[in-house]
Amino acid sequence: MSDAPPRLELLLFTRRVVEQQARASLRQLDRWIADEERREAERRQAEERRPPPPEWLIERGLDRSSLVAVHTGDCWDPGKRQMPATREQARDAIRQQVPACSKCRPDTRLGLLE
C-alpha cells in the first residue's frame, strides 16, 4: 500500500489553503479600500475648508513694492507675484494708472474703461 495521502485529503487541504489566502487577500483589499475612503474624505474636507478664491488680484513687480497689473480672481494669467485685493483696492489701483490685465479685463468688470 502507498504512504501517499488519499486524493480527497489533498483536495480538502488545498481548499483550506486557497480559502485562507483568499481571506488574507480580502482583508488586504478591505484595508486598501478603507485607506482610500479616508483619503477621499480628507480631500473633501480640505476642499470644503479652502477659502474661496479672491475676487480680484493685484500683481506686484520684482521689487515687491511696485504694482504691475490688476486681474480678476479667475484670470488664467495673473503672474506669480500676486496678492488678493478687494474690489475697492482693484478699482483704486486702476485709477492710479496700474494697468488692467488685457486678458481678463478687470476694468470692464469694475465698470471702468481705460
Secondary structure as UniProt FT lines:
FT   HELIX           7..49
FT   STRAND          56..60
FT   TURN            62..63
FT   STRAND          67..72
FT   TURN            73..74
FT   STRAND          82..85
FT   HELIX           87..95
FT   TURN            96..97
FT   TURN            102..104
FT   HELIX           106..109
FT   TURN            110..111
//
